[in-house]
């Protein structure tokens, strides 16, 4: 599938059903200024969405539909396994130009919260 779709963890619905108060960080790839790789390869299609615990800032899940999603999801899964908070992933400095730079913008874009 192009662009690739990759997911990890809980969906928004599953997180709420498990009793979490959630906040959702999401952005269309075409609007992510800090993701130059999508423009370099001329494929700014897709969206990135993170499900975060509103109380702890834990990353509960993510769905990435974008260029390099099959690689990006591994960084998210690693962060989740090691208890890296969403703010830490958001504020990290990433190599340029890579798709991981998108984490800076997407995790700063909270579109809704409980």
Helices and strands as residue ranges (DSSP letters): E 5-9, H 12-17, E 22-28, G 29-31, H 36-40, E 47-53, E 59-65, H 69-81, H 86-91, G 99-101, H 102-106, E 110-113
